[in-house]
């Protein structure tokens, strides 16, 4: 059997749904794609068929470490960095140096930012050089 997998969506448990929606819309341009009958759940379109599922709830037992993150590719890495600086959104390299760009073992550039709940998001130019 030849199974080919693609990510359908990933889900994040957030403390304040409206705050998280605003962050992902403002910072990354994600769009709400589906309203549900549940006021504590929203789906956001990342690009293509990729989506994120945000659910509002108790995040008190959620462990937030940089090595548990999701990553986004961006076409214009320099424009992304300039946008983060213009918005006063801190970004970090892997060791945690503020407003420093890291370089992966394969030469791609990367930074990490945190959403309002503290989830780590890697932004890189992987595959786009």
C-alpha positions, 0 to 999 in steps of 0.5 A: 500500500502506497500511503502519502500523507499531508498535514490537514491541520494542527490544533492549538488550545488558546486562552482567549480565542479572539486575541489569538484570531487577531494575532494570527490574522494581523501577523500572518494574514490567516483567514477565518474559513469556517464558522462553527456552532461552537463559539470557542472554536475557529478554523483559520486558513494558512495557505492552500489547504493548510489550516489551523484549528484554534480552540479556547479553553484552559491552557494552565497545564500546557507545556510551552517549549521552543522545541515543540513548535510549528514552522512556516515558510515565508517567501521574503524573509527580509520583509518578514523581519522588517514587519516584525521590527515595525510591529515591535514583535520580538524574534529569536534565534534558537539559543534565545538571542532577541532579534537575531536570525539563526541559520539551520545546518542546511543553510536556511535562515530561521527565527522564532516568535511567540503567539499570545499564549506562548506557542513558539512559531518558527519562520524560515526561508526553507525551500525558497532560496 
